[in-house]
Amino acid sequence: MSVILKEMALTTLVNPETAPSSEAAGAALLMSQVAWQRANGDDFADTAYASVLAEMQKTRPGFWKELKSADVTGLIAELVAYKRRHYPYDMRKVVACGTFENKVRVEWTN
């Protein structure tokens, strides 16, 4: 599951071959988690992640330049389409997603 969410997150980066800032990586993973849940039919409210993105922006205001867009809604919509296209039958629920010691860590349930 970690490989899949990392794969999805990389699609949001301007330059996926270089290591992003922790804020850009965190935002990309967060949006991937939201998209995964939405693609599986879960109601994931914008308010559930907006404050986290706002904190990241306070820490590093320029991290949006590392992403293809600052349009969170648009990026999530692209990620939802990606999940549906590549993993349409994978209905696992992501309960936690982030990085630990520079590695993506995802916790999920069936």
SETORGU-707269 format. One record per residue: residue number from 1; residue in one letter; z, y, x of N, C-alpha, C in turn. Coordinates in steps of 0.05 Angstrom, whole numbers, plus 5000, padded with zeros to 4 digits. Example, Ala and Ser with C-alpha at 12.3 -4.5 7.8 and 13.67 -1.06 7.14 Angstrom:
! SETORGU-707269
k = 1 r = A nz = 5156 ny = 4886 nx = 5264 caz = 5156 cay = 4910 cax = 5246 cz = 5156 cy = 4934 cx = 5264
k = 2 r = S nz = 5142 ny = 4955 nx = 5257 caz = 5143 cay = 4979 cax = 5273 cz = 5157 cy = 5001 cx = 5258
***
This chain:
! SETORGU-707269
k = 1 r = M nz = 5000 ny = 4976 nx = 5016 caz = 5000 cay = 5000 cax = 5000 cz = 5000 cy = 5025 cx = 5017
k = 2 r = S nz = 5014 ny = 5024 nx = 5040 caz = 5015 cay = 5047 cax = 5058 cz = 4987 cy = 5053 cx = 5068
k = 3 r = V nz = 4972 ny = 5033 nx = 5075 caz = 4945 cay = 5037 cax = 5085 cz = 4927 cy = 5050 cx = 5063
k = 4 r = I nz = 4930 ny = 5042 nx = 5039 caz = 4914 cay = 5053 cax = 5017 cz = 4921 cy = 5083 cx = 5013
k = 5 r = L nz = 4946 ny = 5090 nx = 5011 caz = 4953 cay = 5118 cax = 5006 cz = 4946 cy = 5135 cx = 5030
k = 6 r = K nz = 4948 ny = 5124 nx = 5054 caz = 4939 cay = 5139 cax = 5078 cz = 4909 cy = 5144 cx = 5076
k = 7 r = E nz = 4894 ny = 5123 nx = 5069 caz = 4865 cay = 5125 cax = 5066 cz = 4858 cy = 5147 cx = 5045
k = 8 r = M nz = 4872 ny = 5148 nx = 5023 caz = 4867 cay = 5168 cax = 5003 cz = 4874 cy = 5196 cx = 5014
k = 9 r = A nz = 4897 ny = 5198 nx = 5026 caz = 4906 cay = 5224 cax = 5037 cz = 4886 cy = 5236 cx = 5057
k = 10 r = L nz = 4875 ny = 5218 nx = 5074 caz = 4856 cay = 5228 cax = 5094 cz = 4831 cy = 5240 cx = 5081
k = 11 r = T nz = 4824 ny = 5233 nx = 5057 caz = 4801 cay = 5245 cax = 5044 cz = 4805 cy = 5274 cx = 5037
k = 12 r = T nz = 4830 ny = 5283 nx = 5036 caz = 4835 cay = 5311 cax = 5029 cz = 4835 cy = 5330 cx = 5053
k = 13 r = L nz = 4835 ny = 5318 nx = 5077 caz = 4837 cay = 5334 cax = 5102 cz = 4809 cy = 5344 cx = 5111
k = 14 r = V nz = 4809 ny = 5368 nx = 5122 caz = 4784 cay = 5380 cax = 5133 cz = 4776 cy = 5363 cx = 5157
k = 15 r = N nz = 4795 ny = 5356 nx = 5174 caz = 4788 cay = 5340 cax = 5198 cz = 4806 cy = 5316 cx = 5199
k = 16 r = P nz = 4798 ny = 5294 nx = 5185 caz = 4816 cay = 5270 cax = 5184 cz = 4819 cy = 5256 cx = 5211
k = 17 r = E nz = 4803 ny = 5263 nx = 5231 caz = 4805 cay = 5249 cax = 5257 cz = 4827 cy = 5260 cx = 5274
k = 18 r = T nz = 4837 ny = 5284 nx = 5268 caz = 4859 cay = 5296 cax = 5284 cz = 4885 cy = 5295 cx = 5267
k = 19 r = A nz = 4907 ny = 5294 nx = 5282 caz = 4933 cay = 5293 cax = 5268 cz = 4938 cy = 5319 cx = 5254
k = 20 r = P nz = 4944 ny = 5318 nx = 5229 caz = 4951 cay = 5343 cax = 5214 cz = 4980 cy = 5351 cx = 5219
k = 21 r = S nz = 4986 ny = 5375 nx = 5212 caz = 5014 cay = 5384 cax = 5213 cz = 5030 cy = 5367 cx = 5193
k = 22 r = S nz = 5056 ny = 5366 nx = 5197 caz = 5073 cay = 5349 cax = 5179 cz = 5070 cy = 5359 cx = 5150
k = 23 r = E nz = 5067 ny = 5385 nx = 5147 caz = 5065 cay = 5396 cax = 5119 cz = 5038 cy = 5388 cx = 5106
k = 24 r = A nz = 5016 ny = 5389 nx = 5121 caz = 4990 cay = 5381 cax = 5110 cz = 4991 cy = 5351 cx = 5104
k = 25 r = A nz = 5002 ny = 5335 nx = 5122 caz = 5004 cay = 5306 cax = 5118 cz = 5021 cy = 5300 cx = 5093
k = 26 r = G nz = 5044 ny = 5314 nx = 5091 caz = 5061 cay = 5310 cax = 5069 cz = 5048 cy = 5318 cx = 5042
k = 27 r = A nz = 5034 ny = 5340 nx = 5042 caz = 5020 cay = 5349 cax = 5018 cz = 4999 cy = 5329 cx = 5010
k = 28 r = A nz = 4983 ny = 5320 nx = 5029 caz = 4962 cay = 5300 cax = 5024 cz = 4973 cy = 5274 cx = 5013
k = 29 r = L nz = 4995 ny = 5265 nx = 5024 caz = 5008 cay = 5240 cax = 5014 cz = 5020 cy = 5245 cx = 4986
k = 30 r = L nz = 5032 ny = 5267 nx = 4982 caz = 5044 cay = 5273 cax = 4956 cz = 5022 cy = 5274 cx = 4934
k = 31 r = M nz = 5000 ny = 5288 nx = 4940 caz = 4978 cay = 5289 cax = 4921 cz = 4966 cy = 5261 cx = 4916
k = 32 r = S nz = 4965 ny = 5245 nx = 4937 caz = 4955 cay = 5217 cax = 4934 cz = 4973 cy = 5201 cx = 4916
k = 33 r = Q nz = 4999 ny = 5204 nx = 4919 caz = 5018 cay = 5190 cax = 4902 cz = 5015 cy = 5199 cx = 4873
k = 34 r = V nz = 5013 ny = 5225 nx = 4868 caz = 5010 cay = 5235 cax = 4841 cz = 4984 cy = 5224 cx = 4829
k = 35 r = A nz = 4962 ny = 5225 nx = 4845 caz = 4937 cay = 5215 cax = 4835 cz = 4938 cy = 5186 cx = 4828
k = 36 r = W nz = 4951 ny = 5170 nx = 4845 caz = 4953 cay = 5141 cax = 4841 cz = 4967 cy = 5136 cx = 4814
k = 37 r = Q nz = 4989 ny = 5150 nx = 4809 caz = 5004 cay = 5146 cax = 4784 cz = 4987 cy = 5155 cx = 4760
k = 38 r = R nz = 4974 ny = 5178 nx = 4763 caz = 4957 cay = 5187 cax = 4740 cz = 4934 cy = 5169 cx = 4735
k = 39 r = A nz = 4922 ny = 5158 nx = 4756 caz = 4899 cay = 5140 cax = 4752 cz = 4908 cy = 5114 cx = 4737
k = 40 r = N nz = 4933 ny = 5107 nx = 4741 caz = 4945 cay = 5084 cax = 4727 cz = 4956 cy = 5090 cx = 4700
k = 41 r = G nz = 4952 ny = 5115 nx = 4691 caz = 4961 cay = 5122 cax = 4664 cz = 4988 cy = 5134 cx = 4661
k = 42 r = D nz = 5002 ny = 5139 nx = 4683 caz = 5028 cay = 5151 cax = 4682 cz = 5026 cy = 5181 cx = 4679
k = 43 r = D nz = 5044 ny = 5192 nx = 4663 caz = 5045 cay = 5221 cax = 4659 cz = 5062 cy = 5232 cx = 4682
k = 44 r = F nz = 5049 ny = 5245 nx = 4701 caz = 5062 cay = 5256 cax = 4724 cz = 5059 cy = 5286 cx = 4723
k = 45 r = A nz = 5080 ny = 5300 nx = 4714 caz = 5079 cay = 5329 cax = 4709 cz = 5075 cy = 5345 cx = 4734
k = 46 r = D nz = 5060 ny = 5367 nx = 4732 caz = 5056 cay = 5385 cax = 4755 cz = 5083 cy = 5395 cx = 4766
k = 47 r = T nz = 5102 ny = 5399 nx = 4748 caz = 5128 cay = 5409 cax = 4757 cz = 5142 cy = 5390 cx = 4775
k = 48 r = A nz = 5134 ny = 5364 nx = 4775 caz = 5148 cay = 5344 cax = 4792 cz = 5141 cy = 5347 cx = 4821
k = 49 r = Y nz = 5119 ny = 5361 nx = 4828 caz = 5112 cay = 5364 cax = 4856 cz = 5108 cy = 5393 cx = 4865
k = 50 r = A nz = 5105 ny = 5411 nx = 4846 caz = 5099 cay = 5439 cax = 4853 cz = 5120 cy = 5452 cx = 4871
k = 51 r = S nz = 5145 ny = 5446 nx = 4866 caz = 5167 cay = 5457 cax = 4883 cz = 5166 cy = 5446 cx = 4911
k = 52 r = V nz = 5158 ny = 5421 nx = 4914 caz = 5156 cay = 5409 cax = 4941 cz = 5134 cy = 5423 cx = 4957
k = 53 r = L nz = 5111 ny = 5427 nx = 4944 caz = 5089 cay = 5441 cax = 4957 cz = 5096 cy = 5469 cx = 4964
k = 54 r = A nz = 5112 ny = 5482 nx = 4947 caz = 5120 cay = 5510 cax = 4952 cz = 5139 cy = 5511 cx = 4977
k = 55 r = E nz = 5156 ny = 5491 nx = 4980 caz = 5173 cay = 5490 cax = 5003 cz = 5157 cy = 5486 cx = 5029
k = 56 r = M nz = 5137 ny = 5469 nx = 5027 caz = 5119 cay = 5464 cax = 5050 cz = 5105 cy = 5490 cx = 5058
k = 57 r = Q nz = 5097 ny = 5505 nx = 5038 caz = 5083 cay = 5530 cax = 5043 cz = 5101 cy = 5550 cx = 5056
k = 58 r = K nz = 5126 ny = 5550 nx = 5048 caz = 5146 cay = 5569 cax = 5061 cz = 5149 cy = 5562 cx = 5091
k = 59 r = T nz = 5150 ny = 5536 nx = 5097 caz = 5153 cay = 5527 cax = 5124 cz = 5129 cy = 5533 cx = 5141
k = 60 r = R nz = 5105 ny = 5527 nx = 5130 caz = 5080 cay = 5531 cax = 5145 cz = 5059 cy = 5541 cx = 5126
k = 61 r = P nz = 5058 ny = 5567 nx = 5122 caz = 5039 cay = 5579 cax = 5102 cz = 5010 cy = 5571 cx = 5106
k = 62 r = G nz = 5002 ny = 5567 nx = 5131 caz = 4974 cay = 5561 cax = 5137 cz = 4965 cy = 5532 cx = 5134
k = 63 r = F nz = 4983 ny = 5515 nx = 5125 caz = 4976 cay = 5487 cax = 5124 cz = 4953 cy = 5481 cx = 5105
k = 64 r = W nz = 4948 ny = 5498 nx = 5086 caz = 4926 cay = 5494 cax = 5067 cz = 4899 cy = 5494 cx = 5081
k = 65 r = K nz = 4897 ny = 5508 nx = 5104 caz = 4872 cay = 5509 cax = 5119 cz = 4865 cy = 5481 cx = 5130
k = 66 r = E nz = 4884 ny = 5464 nx = 5132 caz = 4879 cay = 5436 cax = 5141 cz = 4869 cy = 5418 cx = 5119
k = 67 r = L nz = 4871 ny = 5427 nx = 5095 caz = 4862 cay = 5412 cax = 5072 cz = 4835 cy = 5422 cx = 5063
k = 68 r = K nz = 4819 ny = 5406 nx = 5049 caz = 4793 cay = 5414 cax = 5040 cz = 4794 cy = 5437 cx = 5020
k = 69 r = S nz = 4817 ny = 5440 nx = 5007 caz = 4820 cay = 5461 cax = 4987 cz = 4849 cy = 5467 cx = 4982
k = 70 r = A nz = 4855 ny = 5490 nx = 4972 caz = 4882 cay = 5496 cax = 4963 cz = 4885 cy = 5492 cx = 4933
k = 71 r = D nz = 4864 ny = 5482 nx = 4921 caz = 4864 cay = 5476 cax = 4892 cz = 4876 cy = 5448 cx = 4888
k = 72 r = V nz = 4902 ny = 5448 nx = 4884 caz = 4917 cay = 5423 cax = 4881 cz = 4906 cy = 5406 cx = 4858
k = 73 r = T nz = 4901 ny = 5419 nx = 4836 caz = 4891 cay = 5405 cax = 4812 cz = 4864 cy = 5391 cx = 4818
k = 74 r = G nz = 4847 ny = 5405 nx = 4832 caz = 4821 cay = 5394 cax = 4840 cz = 4823 cy = 5371 cx = 4859
k = 75 r = L nz = 4840 ny = 5374 nx = 4879 caz = 4844 cay = 5353 cax = 4899 cz = 4856 cy = 5328 cx = 4885
k = 76 r = I nz = 4875 ny = 5332 nx = 4868 caz = 4886 cay = 5309 cax = 4854 cz = 4865 cy = 5295 cx = 4836
k = 77 r = A nz = 4848 ny = 5311 nx = 4823 caz = 4827 cay = 5299 cax = 4807 cz = 4808 cy = 5283 cx = 4824
k = 78 r = E nz = 4801 ny = 5293 nx = 4848 caz = 4784 cay = 5277 cax = 4866 cz = 4798 cy = 5251 cx = 4875
k = 79 r = L nz = 4824 ny = 5253 nx = 4880 caz = 4839 cay = 5229 cax = 4888 cz = 4841 cy = 5209 cx = 4865
k = 80 r = V nz = 4844 ny = 5218 nx = 4841 caz = 4845 cay = 5201 cax = 4817 cz = 4818 cy = 5185 cx = 4816
k = 81 r = A nz = 4796 ny = 5200 nx = 4819 caz = 4770 cay = 5187 cax = 4818 cz = 4767 cy = 5167 cx = 4841
k = 82 r = Y nz = 4777 ny = 5174 nx = 4864 caz = 4776 cay = 5156 cax = 4887 cz = 4791 cy = 5130 cx = 4881
k = 83 r = K nz = 4815 ny = 5133 nx = 4871 caz = 4831 cay = 5109 cax = 4865 cz = 4817 cy = 5092 cx = 4844
k = 84 r = R nz = 4807 ny = 5104 nx = 4823 caz = 4793 cay = 5089 cax = 4802 cz = 4768 cy = 5075 cx = 4813
k = 85 r = R nz = 4754 ny = 5087 nx = 4831 caz = 4730 cay = 5076 cax = 4843 cz = 4736 cy = 5053 cx = 4862
k = 86 r = H nz = 4756 ny = 5056 nx = 4879 caz = 4762 cay = 5037 cax = 4900 cz = 4783 cy = 5016 cx = 4893
k = 87 r = Y nz = 4801 ny = 5023 nx = 4875 caz = 4824 cay = 5005 cax = 4869 cz = 4829 cy = 5004 cx = 4839
k = 88 r = P nz = 4809 ny = 4999 nx = 4823 caz = 4812 cay = 5001 cax = 4794 cz = 4832 cy = 4981 cx = 4781
k = 89 r = Y nz = 4836 ny = 4959 nx = 4794 caz = 4854 cay = 4938 cax = 4783 cz = 4881 cy = 4937 cx = 4795
k = 90 r = D nz = 4886 ny = 4954 nx = 4814 caz = 4912 cay = 4955 cax = 4827 cz = 4930 cy = 4973 cx = 4811
k = 91 r = M nz = 4949 ny = 4961 nx = 4797 caz = 4966 cay = 4976 cax = 4779 cz = 4995 cy = 4980 cx = 4789
k = 92 r = R nz = 4999 ny = 4976 nx = 4815 caz = 5026 cay = 4979 cax = 4826 cz = 5035 cy = 5008 cx = 4821
k = 93 r = K nz = 5061 ny = 5011 nx = 4819 caz = 5073 cay = 5038 cax = 4815 cz = 5086 cy = 5046 cx = 4841
k = 94 r = V nz = 5078 ny = 5069 nx = 4851 caz = 5089 cay = 5080 cax = 4875 cz = 5115 cy = 5094 cx = 4867
k = 95 r = V nz = 5137 ny = 5086 nx = 4880 caz = 5163 cay = 5099 cax = 4874 cz = 5172 cy = 5118 cx = 4896
k = 96 r = A nz = 5161 ny = 5115 nx = 4920 caz = 5167 cay = 5134 cax = 4942 cz = 5144 cy = 5133 cx = 4962
k = 97 r = C nz = 5138 ny = 5156 nx = 4973 caz = 5117 cay = 5157 cax = 4993 cz = 5123 cy = 5180 cx = 5012
k = 98 r = G nz = 5120 ny = 5175 nx = 5038 caz = 5125 cay = 5195 cax = 5058 cz = 5119 cy = 5184 cx = 5086
k = 99 r = T nz = 5128 ny = 5198 nx = 5106 caz = 5124 cay = 5189 cax = 5133 cz = 5152 cy = 5185 cx = 5146
k = 100 r = F nz = 5152 ny = 5165 nx = 5164 caz = 5176 cay = 5159 cax = 5179 cz = 5167 cy = 5150 cx = 5206
k = 101 r = E nz = 5177 ny = 5165 nx = 5227 caz = 5168 cay = 5159 cax = 5254 cz = 5138 cy = 5159 cx = 5257
k = 102 r = N nz = 5125 ny = 5179 nx = 5245 caz = 5096 cay = 5183 cax = 5246 cz = 5080 cy = 5161 cx = 5233
k = 103 r = K nz = 5092 ny = 5146 nx = 5216 caz = 5078 cay = 5125 cax = 5201 cz = 5082 cy = 5129 cx = 5171
k = 104 r = V nz = 5061 ny = 5123 nx = 5156 caz = 5062 cay = 5126 cax = 5127 cz = 5079 cy = 5103 cx = 5116
k = 105 r = R nz = 5097 ny = 5110 nx = 5099 caz = 5115 cay = 5090 cax = 5086 cz = 5113 cy = 5093 cx = 5056
k = 106 r = V nz = 5107 ny = 5072 nx = 5043 caz = 5105 cay = 5072 cax = 5013 cz = 5122 cy = 5050 cx = 5002
k = 107 r = E nz = 5137 ny = 5057 nx = 4982 caz = 5153 cay = 5037 cax = 4967 cz = 5141 cy = 5036 cx = 4939
k = 108 r = W nz = 5137 ny = 5011 nx = 4929 caz = 5124 cay = 5008 cax = 4903 cz = 5136 cy = 4984 cx = 4888
k = 109 r = T nz = 5129 ny = 4982 nx = 4862 caz = 5137 cay = 4960 cax = 4846 cz = 5112 cy = 4951 cx = 4831
k = 110 r = N nz = 5112 ny = 4927 nx = 4820 caz = 5090 cay = 4917 cax = 4804 cz = 5092 cy = 4926 cx = 4776
***
